[in-house]
Amino acid sequence: ILGTGKIAKRFMQAAFYVPEAQVVAVGSREQHTADQFGAQYGVPKRYGSYDPLISDPEVEIVYVATPHTLHAENTLAALQAGKHVLCEKPFTVNAQQAEVVIQAARASGKFIMEGMWTRCFPVVREIVRRIQAGELGEIRYLQADFGFRPAFDPVSRLFAPELGGGALLDVGCYAVNFCRLFAGAEPCRVRAHAHRAGVDLTLAAQLDFPGDIAGHILCSFEAEGSYSAEIIGTAGKLLLPNPWLPPGGRGEIILTRGTVADTIPVVTAHWLTPFAAEIEHLNDCIRTGRPPQFPPGVDAETDSRANARVLDALRTAAQISETIVSKM
């Protein structure tokens, strides 16, 4: 594990539930934080810098959980050292970096996957199954909100521009990924508005997809929004009350057709924490030698590149302002 922040700790807790996963080393920018992390979770090797961990011969897979702006650099170093890589979202801070990392992964022959762990949830596979079965008819509208209100800290990775801060990269990437997944296509046009104070604190956007599918996202560090996601089709609609952090690895969907609403639980008891499903998928891909796959059959590299392109487009769209004055 490269990094010792909050997301690295949650990943470490999940690894305990996956027998095939053994965390042998942790790396940090400072020795004392690596020592604290290692002592708390029983990780035997504790490095006060990144390079020794990456070059450790016992390490087969590097999980990159560093600040956003270091993702590309750390991933490239791990690939060059012959390691497989799971890189926490966002894959990189822009599409140009994503392309460089993908080409390096292909040249090395090593496994690489973005930690978009929401795609590994059992509930996602259940939704894909129902869409493919025609239960919603033709998809017309997608909506995804992800907002929370962290305490302001100017040096936190969430609020510091030099660390790739901002709501879009941190949580908006999930909402964009959700819409792209269930639209089954890439948006042909985006419109966005952001409230900024150093970084984008709130961003709302519309994504227009081929086939007359409209998507809407809201991501924020100022407001919690509905904290939900919805898929509306010509024959019904699906509401996901808690798509991002299902408690205990559980999830539910509310399927409405006509005036009838059914709450459908999706439970997989083994996945007691959301990251465990991702770790199992990671291990399965490496053991079998197959490329990472996400429903409905899009490989992970293509998905990460495409998601980065949309995030780039949304940042650009949010910087374009128009003023229209109507005279009564």
C-alpha positions as CSV (number, residue, x, y, z in Angstrom):
1,I,0.0,0.0,0.0
2,L,1.5,3.3,-1.1
3,G,0.1,6.0,1.1
4,T,-1.3,6.1,4.7
5,G,-4.3,8.3,4.4
6,K,-8.0,7.6,5.1
7,I,-8.6,5.7,1.8
8,A,-5.5,3.5,2.4
9,K,-6.8,2.6,5.9
10,R,-10.2,1.7,4.5
11,F,-8.5,-0.5,1.9
12,M,-6.4,-2.1,4.5
13,Q,-9.5,-3.0,6.6
14,A,-11.1,-4.6,3.6
15,A,-8.0,-6.7,2.9
16,F,-8.6,-8.6,6.1
17,Y,-11.7,-10.1,4.6
18,V,-10.0,-11.4,1.5
19,P,-7.9,-14.5,2.3
20,E,-6.0,-14.4,-1.0
21,A,-4.7,-10.9,-0.2
22,Q,-1.7,-10.3,2.0
23,V,-0.4,-6.8,2.7
24,V,3.3,-7.1,3.2
25,A,4.5,-3.5,3.1
26,V,3.3,0.1,3.5
27,G,5.1,3.2,2.1
28,S,4.7,6.8,3.2
29,R,6.5,10.1,2.7
30,E,7.6,10.0,6.4
31,Q,8.8,7.1,8.4
32,H,6.7,7.8,11.5
33,T,3.4,7.6,9.5
34,A,4.5,4.3,7.9
35,D,5.4,3.0,11.3
36,Q,2.0,4.1,12.8
37,F,0.1,2.5,9.9
38,G,2.1,-0.7,10.1
39,A,1.7,-1.0,13.8
40,Q,-2.1,-0.4,13.7
41,Y,-2.7,-3.0,11.0
42,G,0.1,-5.5,11.4
43,V,2.0,-4.7,8.2
44,P,5.5,-6.1,8.6
45,K,7.5,-3.8,6.3
46,R,7.2,0.0,6.8
47,Y,9.0,2.3,4.4
48,G,9.5,6.1,5.0
49,S,9.6,6.8,1.2
50,Y,7.9,5.3,-1.9
51,D,10.9,3.9,-3.9
52,P,11.9,1.2,-1.4
53,L,8.4,-0.2,-1.4
54,I,8.1,-0.2,-5.2
55,S,11.4,-2.0,-5.5
56,D,10.7,-4.6,-2.7
57,P,10.9,-8.0,-4.3
58,E,8.2,-9.4,-2.0
59,V,5.7,-6.8,-3.3
60,E,3.7,-8.2,-6.3
61,I,1.0,-5.5,-6.5
62,V,1.2,-1.9,-5.6
63,Y,-2.0,-0.1,-4.4
64,V,-1.5,3.6,-5.1
65,A,-3.4,5.6,-2.5
66,T,-1.4,8.8,-2.7
67,P,-2.8,12.3,-3.5
68,H,-4.3,12.7,-7.0
69,T,-1.3,14.6,-8.5
70,L,1.0,11.7,-7.7
71,H,-1.0,8.9,-9.2
72,A,0.6,9.0,-12.6
73,E,4.1,9.3,-11.2
74,N,3.7,6.5,-8.7
75,T,1.9,4.2,-11.1
76,L,4.6,4.6,-13.8
77,A,7.4,3.9,-11.2
78,A,5.6,0.7,-10.0
79,L,5.1,-0.5,-13.6
80,Q,8.8,0.1,-14.4
81,A,9.7,-1.9,-11.4
82,G,7.6,-4.8,-12.7
83,K,4.7,-4.5,-10.4
84,H,1.0,-4.9,-11.0
85,V,-0.9,-1.7,-10.0
86,L,-4.3,-0.9,-8.6
87,C,-4.5,3.0,-8.7
88,E,-7.0,4.7,-6.6
89,K,-9.5,7.0,-8.4
90,P,-9.1,9.3,-10.2
91,F,-6.8,7.3,-12.4
92,T,-4.8,10.5,-13.2
93,V,-5.6,14.2,-13.1
94,N,-6.2,14.4,-16.8
95,A,-6.6,12.3,-19.9
96,Q,-3.1,13.0,-21.2
97,Q,-1.6,11.4,-18.1
98,A,-4.0,8.5,-18.4
99,E,-2.8,7.8,-21.9
100,V,0.8,7.8,-20.9
101,V,0.1,5.4,-18.0
102,I,-2.0,3.0,-20.2
103,Q,0.8,2.8,-22.8
104,A,3.3,2.1,-20.1
105,A,1.2,-0.7,-18.7
106,R,0.8,-2.3,-22.1
107,A,4.5,-2.1,-22.7
108,S,5.3,-3.7,-19.3
109,G,2.7,-6.4,-19.7
110,K,1.5,-5.8,-16.1
111,F,-2.0,-5.6,-14.8
112,I,-3.4,-2.1,-14.1
113,M,-6.8,-1.1,-12.9
114,E,-8.3,2.1,-11.6
115,G,-9.8,1.8,-8.1
116,M,-13.3,2.6,-9.3
117,W,-14.6,0.2,-6.7
118,T,-18.3,1.0,-7.1
119,R,-18.2,-0.9,-10.3
120,C,-17.4,-4.1,-8.4
121,F,-20.5,-3.9,-6.3
122,P,-23.0,-6.8,-6.7
123,V,-25.8,-4.2,-7.1
124,V,-24.1,-2.9,-10.3
125,R,-24.2,-6.4,-11.9
126,E,-27.9,-6.7,-10.8
127,I,-28.8,-3.4,-12.5
128,V,-26.9,-4.4,-15.7
129,R,-28.8,-7.7,-15.7
130,R,-32.2,-6.0,-15.4
131,I,-31.4,-3.4,-18.1
132,Q,-30.2,-6.1,-20.5
133,A,-33.4,-8.0,-19.7
134,G,-35.4,-5.0,-20.9
135,E,-37.1,-4.2,-17.5
136,L,-36.6,-0.5,-17.9
137,G,-37.2,-0.3,-21.7
138,E,-35.0,2.3,-23.4
139,I,-32.9,4.4,-21.1
140,R,-33.8,8.1,-21.3
141,Y,-32.4,9.8,-18.1
142,L,-29.5,9.2,-15.7
143,Q,-28.9,11.1,-12.5
144,A,-26.2,10.7,-9.9
145,D,-25.4,12.9,-6.9
146,F,-22.4,12.6,-4.6
147,G,-21.8,15.3,-2.1
148,F,-20.5,15.6,1.5
149,R,-19.3,18.4,3.7
150,P,-15.8,17.9,5.1
151,A,-14.3,20.4,7.5
152,F,-12.3,23.0,5.5
153,D,-8.6,22.5,5.7
154,P,-6.5,24.4,3.1
155,V,-3.7,21.9,3.2
156,S,-6.0,18.9,2.8
157,R,-5.8,17.1,-0.5
158,L,-9.6,17.9,-0.9
159,F,-9.1,21.6,-0.9
160,A,-5.5,22.1,-2.2
161,P,-5.2,22.8,-5.9
162,E,-1.6,21.5,-6.0
163,L,-2.8,18.1,-4.7
164,G,-5.6,17.8,-7.4
165,G,-8.3,18.9,-5.0
166,G,-11.9,19.6,-5.9
167,A,-15.2,17.8,-5.8
168,L,-15.1,16.8,-9.5
169,L,-12.0,14.7,-9.2
170,D,-12.7,13.3,-5.8
171,V,-16.4,12.3,-6.0
172,G,-17.7,13.6,-9.3
173,C,-15.6,10.9,-11.0
174,Y,-18.0,8.3,-9.5
175,A,-21.1,10.1,-10.8
176,V,-19.6,10.5,-14.3
177,N,-18.7,6.8,-14.3
178,F,-22.2,5.8,-13.2
179,C,-23.8,7.7,-16.1
180,R,-21.4,6.4,-18.7
181,L,-21.8,2.8,-17.5
182,F,-25.6,2.8,-17.8
183,A,-25.8,4.9,-20.9
184,G,-23.5,2.4,-22.5
185,A,-21.8,5.1,-24.5
186,E,-19.7,8.2,-24.2
187,P,-21.3,11.7,-23.9
188,C,-21.3,13.7,-27.1
189,R,-21.7,17.1,-25.3
190,V,-21.4,18.3,-21.7
191,R,-22.4,21.5,-19.9
192,A,-21.3,22.4,-16.5
193,H,-21.4,25.1,-13.8
194,A,-19.1,25.2,-10.8
195,H,-18.8,27.2,-7.6
196,R,-15.1,27.6,-7.0
197,A,-12.9,28.8,-4.1
198,G,-9.5,27.7,-5.0
199,V,-10.9,24.4,-6.2
200,D,-14.4,23.4,-7.4
201,L,-16.5,23.1,-4.3
202,T,-19.7,22.2,-6.2
203,L,-20.1,21.2,-9.8
204,A,-23.4,20.5,-11.5
205,A,-23.4,19.2,-15.1
206,Q,-25.5,17.7,-17.9
207,L,-24.1,15.0,-20.1
208,D,-25.8,14.4,-23.4
209,F,-25.4,10.8,-24.7
210,P,-26.2,9.3,-28.1
211,G,-29.7,7.8,-28.4
212,D,-31.4,10.7,-26.7
213,I,-30.1,9.9,-23.2
214,A,-29.6,12.7,-20.8
215,G,-27.4,12.5,-17.7
216,H,-27.2,14.9,-14.8
217,I,-24.6,14.9,-12.0
218,L,-24.0,16.9,-8.9
219,C,-20.8,16.7,-6.9
220,S,-20.0,18.9,-3.9
221,F,-18.0,19.5,-0.8
222,E,-20.6,22.0,0.3
223,A,-23.9,20.2,0.0
224,E,-25.0,16.6,0.4
225,G,-27.6,16.6,-2.3
226,S,-29.8,13.5,-2.6
227,Y,-26.7,11.2,-2.3
228,S,-28.5,8.8,-4.7
229,A,-28.6,7.7,-8.3
230,E,-31.5,7.0,-10.7
231,I,-32.0,5.4,-14.0
232,I,-35.2,6.2,-15.9
233,G,-36.4,4.3,-18.9
234,T,-39.5,4.1,-21.1
235,A,-40.8,1.1,-19.2
236,G,-39.7,1.8,-15.6
237,K,-37.1,3.4,-13.3
238,L,-34.5,2.3,-10.8
239,L,-33.6,4.3,-7.8
240,L,-30.4,3.5,-5.9
241,P,-30.8,5.1,-2.4
242,N,-27.1,4.7,-1.5
243,P,-25.0,3.8,-4.6
244,W,-21.6,4.9,-3.3
245,L,-21.2,3.4,0.2
246,P,-23.6,0.5,0.7
247,P,-23.5,-0.5,4.3
248,G,-21.8,-3.9,4.9
249,G,-21.4,-4.5,1.2
250,R,-25.1,-4.5,0.9
251,G,-27.2,-2.6,-1.6
252,E,-30.8,-2.2,-2.7
253,I,-32.6,-0.9,-5.7
254,I,-36.1,0.4,-5.9
255,L,-37.7,-0.7,-9.2
256,T,-40.8,1.2,-10.2
257,R,-43.0,0.2,-13.1
258,G,-46.3,2.1,-13.4
259,T,-47.6,2.6,-9.9
260,V,-45.9,-0.5,-8.4
261,A,-42.6,0.0,-6.6
262,D,-40.5,-3.0,-5.5
263,T,-37.5,-2.8,-3.1
264,I,-35.0,-5.4,-4.2
265,P,-32.2,-6.2,-1.7
266,V,-28.8,-7.2,-3.2
267,V,-26.8,-8.9,-0.5
268,T,-23.4,-10.7,-0.7
269,A,-22.5,-11.4,2.9
270,H,-18.8,-12.1,2.2
271,W,-18.2,-8.5,1.1
272,L,-18.4,-6.9,4.5
273,T,-16.8,-3.8,3.2
274,P,-17.0,-2.3,-0.3
275,F,-13.3,-2.5,-1.1
276,A,-13.2,-6.2,-0.5
277,A,-15.1,-6.8,-3.8
278,E,-12.6,-4.8,-5.6
279,I,-9.6,-6.7,-4.0
280,E,-11.2,-10.0,-5.0
281,H,-11.7,-8.8,-8.6
282,L,-8.1,-7.6,-8.6
283,N,-6.7,-10.9,-7.4
284,D,-9.0,-12.9,-9.8
285,C,-7.7,-11.0,-12.8
286,I,-4.1,-11.5,-11.9
287,R,-4.5,-15.2,-11.0
288,T,-6.3,-16.0,-14.3
289,G,-4.4,-13.6,-16.5
290,R,-7.6,-12.1,-17.9
291,P,-8.0,-8.4,-18.3
292,P,-10.1,-6.5,-15.8
293,Q,-13.7,-6.4,-16.9
294,F,-16.6,-4.3,-15.8
295,P,-20.2,-4.7,-16.9
296,P,-21.3,-4.5,-19.6
297,G,-17.9,-5.8,-20.9
298,V,-15.8,-2.7,-21.1
299,D,-12.1,-3.2,-20.2
300,A,-10.7,-1.1,-17.4
301,E,-8.1,0.7,-19.4
302,T,-10.6,2.0,-21.9
303,D,-13.0,2.9,-19.2
304,S,-10.4,4.9,-17.2
305,R,-9.2,6.8,-20.3
306,A,-12.8,7.7,-21.3
307,N,-13.7,8.8,-17.8
308,A,-10.6,11.1,-17.7
309,R,-11.7,12.6,-21.0
310,V,-15.1,13.5,-19.7
311,L,-13.7,15.0,-16.5
312,D,-11.4,17.1,-18.6
313,A,-14.4,18.2,-20.7
314,L,-16.4,19.1,-17.6
315,R,-13.6,21.2,-16.2
316,T,-13.4,23.1,-19.5
317,A,-17.1,23.5,-19.7
318,A,-17.3,24.9,-16.1
319,Q,-14.8,27.6,-17.0
320,I,-16.9,29.0,-19.9
321,S,-19.4,31.6,-18.7
322,E,-22.2,33.2,-20.6
323,T,-24.3,36.1,-19.5
324,I,-27.7,36.5,-21.0
325,V,-29.8,39.5,-20.2
326,S,-33.5,39.4,-21.0
327,K,-35.4,42.7,-21.3
328,M,-39.0,42.6,-20.2
